[in-house]
Amino acid sequence: QDAIDRKEKRSETFKTAVHGLESDTPALRAEELGRRAPQWVRDKLVTMCMRCREPFTAITRRRHHCRACGFVVCARCSDYKAELQYDGSRLNRVCQECYIFLTGHTVLEDQEGRHKGILEKGAAEVSSRSLLCSSLQLLDKNGKGGTRGWFVIPQDDPLVLYIYAAPQDVRAHTSIPLLGFQVRDVPQSEPRHLFQLAQSGQVFTFLADTEELKRRWMRAMARSAAGITHPEEEEEEEEG
């Protein structure tokens, strides 16, 4: 019974894991796992293993693709082999999650049951249920260089801005609580679409790709900063 319960749990885990990938990377349904070739997640869309969340490096942690689900994973997380029906039932390199799902075998996991931290929300999953998400650049204090990444305000956590290095990463590298911040426009003579978050001497400067995207982010951040979590609340406030 324990084995049955574990396999059912892994089935649900797999369904959750593959849900919400970008539209150009269609996810396999659980019943298709191993029976149909997956479309691989592109390397450039992730900066860390989609299973263990460890960052990739050029030397010590190379990218590999699970032949069952198409996720980008590290060598340690893809050190498993399972028979895949779409490849004539030959053994293929797969990730740990798919190995357990396809074979029913158990694996000793040091992270089993570990609580999911606040930053450990997958970008694709969060983006599919977001108030707003897009690529932005967070500039440094000099307003020149900075971090370009994938920025998300989730529907289920609308007062926080999550910042991912790439749109398919499974862990955000930082977050900014938006409540109480002021959103400010930054007029520029040069064609740059800048705006800021400011509170008590703390200032974050963002660069958007277009003026329209800048205005959408300013509006979304202003709602969150004011504690407005649903559009209807804003409508009621305006009517009042």
C-alpha positions in Angstrom: 0.0 0.0 0.0 2.9 2.3 0.8 4.3 1.7 -2.7 0.9 2.4 -4.3 0.5 5.6 -2.3 4.0 6.8 -3.2 3.4 6.2 -6.9 0.2 8.1 -6.8 1.9 10.9 -5.0 4.7 11.0 -7.6 2.1 11.1 -10.4 0.5 14.2 -8.9 4.0 15.7 -8.4 4.8 15.2 -12.0 1.5 16.7 -13.2 2.2 19.8 -11.0 5.8 20.0 -12.1 5.0 20.1 -15.9 2.0 22.4 -15.6 2.5 26.0 -16.6 5.4 25.9 -19.0 5.6 28.5 -21.7 3.2 28.1 -24.7 6.1 27.3 -27.0 7.2 24.4 -24.7 4.0 22.2 -24.5 4.1 19.9 -21.4 3.4 16.2 -21.6 0.4 14.9 -19.7 1.3 12.3 -17.0 -0.2 9.4 -19.1 2.1 10.4 -22.0 5.3 10.3 -20.0 7.7 7.9 -21.7 5.2 7.2 -24.5 5.7 10.4 -26.4 8.9 12.4 -27.0 8.9 15.6 -25.0 9.8 19.1 -26.3 13.0 20.1 -24.5 13.0 23.2 -22.4 15.6 25.5 -24.0 18.9 25.8 -22.2 18.8 29.6 -22.2 15.5 29.7 -20.3 17.0 28.4 -17.1 20.0 29.2 -15.0 19.6 26.4 -12.4 18.6 22.8 -12.3 14.8 22.5 -12.6 14.8 19.7 -10.0 17.4 20.5 -7.2 17.6 24.3 -8.0 21.4 24.4 -7.9 22.8 27.0 -10.3 24.5 25.8 -13.5 28.2 26.6 -14.0 30.4 26.1 -17.1 32.6 23.6 -15.4 31.2 22.0 -12.3 27.5 21.7 -13.1 26.5 21.1 -16.7 23.1 21.1 -18.3 21.4 17.8 -19.3 17.9 17.1 -20.6 15.5 14.5 -19.1 14.5 12.4 -22.1 11.1 11.8 -20.5 9.8 15.3 -19.5 12.3 17.5 -21.3 13.4 19.5 -18.2 16.9 20.9 -18.0 18.6 19.2 -15.0 22.1 18.8 -13.6 24.1 15.6 -13.8 23.2 14.5 -10.3 19.5 14.9 -10.9 19.6 13.1 -14.2 21.8 10.1 -13.1 18.9 7.6 -13.7 17.8 5.5 -16.6 14.4 4.2 -17.6 12.8 2.5 -20.5 11.0 4.9 -22.8 8.3 3.5 -25.0 8.7 6.2 -27.7 12.3 5.1 -28.2 11.6 1.4 -28.6 11.7 0.8 -24.8 15.4 1.5 -24.7 17.0 2.9 -21.6 17.3 6.7 -21.6 18.7 9.3 -19.2 15.9 10.7 -17.1 15.5 12.9 -14.0 14.8 11.4 -10.6 11.1 12.4 -10.6 10.5 10.7 -14.0 12.5 7.6 -12.9 10.3 7.1 -9.9 7.1 7.7 -11.9 8.1 5.4 -14.7 9.6 2.5 -12.7 7.9 2.7 -9.4 11.3 2.4 -7.7 12.0 4.4 -4.6 15.0 6.6 -4.2 16.6 7.9 -1.0 16.1 11.6 -1.1 17.8 14.0 1.4 15.2 16.7 0.5 12.1 14.5 1.0 9.6 16.4 3.0 11.6 19.6 3.1 9.5 22.7 3.5 9.3 24.9 0.4 10.8 28.3 1.0 9.3 31.6 0.0 11.6 31.9 -3.0 11.1 28.3 -4.2 8.2 28.9 -6.5 8.7 28.0 -10.1 8.7 31.0 -12.5 6.6 29.2 -15.1 4.0 28.1 -12.5 3.8 31.5 -10.9 3.7 33.4 -14.2 0.7 31.3 -15.4 -1.2 32.7 -12.4 0.2 36.2 -12.1 -1.1 39.8 -12.0 1.8 40.8 -14.3 5.0 39.2 -15.4 7.7 40.1 -18.0 11.3 40.7 -18.5 12.7 43.9 -16.8 16.1 45.2 -15.8 16.8 46.2 -12.2 19.5 48.9 -12.4 22.4 49.4 -10.0 22.8 52.5 -7.9 24.5 54.4 -10.7 21.6 53.7 -13.1 23.9 52.1 -15.6 24.4 48.3 -15.3 22.2 46.0 -13.3 20.3 42.7 -13.3 18.1 41.7 -16.2 15.6 38.9 -15.3 12.0 37.7 -15.2 9.8 39.7 -12.8 6.5 38.4 -11.4 3.7 39.6 -9.1 1.8 36.4 -8.3 -2.0 36.4 -7.9 -1.7 34.3 -4.7 1.0 36.7 -3.3 0.1 40.1 -4.8 2.1 42.2 -2.4 5.4 40.8 -3.4 7.6 41.2 -6.5 9.6 38.0 -7.3 12.7 38.2 -9.4 14.0 35.2 -11.4 17.1 35.0 -13.5 15.2 33.3 -16.3 11.5 32.6 -17.1 11.7 28.8 -16.5 13.8 28.9 -13.3 12.3 26.9 -10.4 13.5 29.3 -7.8 13.5 33.1 -7.5 16.8 34.6 -6.5 15.2 37.5 -4.6 11.9 39.2 -3.7 10.8 42.7 -2.9 7.8 43.4 -0.6 5.8 46.1 -2.3 3.5 47.3 0.4 4.2 50.9 1.4 6.5 51.8 -1.5 5.9 54.8 -3.8 6.0 54.3 -7.5 7.7 57.1 -9.4 8.1 57.9 -13.0 11.6 58.9 -14.2 11.4 61.2 -17.2 14.5 60.8 -19.5 15.7 62.7 -22.5 17.1 59.5 -23.9 14.8 56.8 -25.1 14.8 54.7 -21.9 11.7 53.6 -20.1 12.6 54.0 -16.4 10.5 54.0 -13.2 11.3 53.6 -9.5 10.1 52.1 -6.3 11.0 54.3 -3.3 10.5 54.0 0.5 12.5 55.5 3.4 15.6 56.3 1.4 15.5 52.9 -0.3 15.2 53.2 -4.1 14.9 50.5 -6.8 15.2 51.7 -10.5 13.7 49.5 -13.2 14.1 49.6 -17.0 11.3 48.4 -19.2 11.5 47.5 -22.9 8.6 49.7 -23.9 6.7 52.7 -22.6 3.5 50.6 -22.5 5.2 47.9 -20.4 6.5 50.5 -18.1 3.0 51.9 -17.5 1.6 48.5 -16.9 4.3 47.8 -14.3 3.8 51.2 -12.6 0.1 50.5 -12.3 0.5 47.0 -11.0 3.2 48.0 -8.5 1.1 51.0 -7.3 -1.9 48.7 -6.6 0.3 46.3 -4.6 2.0 49.1 -2.7 -1.4 50.4 -1.7 -2.5 46.9 -0.5 -5.0 46.4 -3.3 -5.0 42.7 -4.0 -8.0 42.5 -6.4 -9.1 44.8 -9.4 -12.6 45.2 -7.9 -11.1 46.8 -4.8 -9.5 49.5 -6.9 -12.8 50.1 -8.7 -14.6 50.5 -5.3 -11.9 52.9 -4.1 -12.2 55.0 -7.3 -16.0 55.2 -6.9 -15.7 56.2 -3.3 
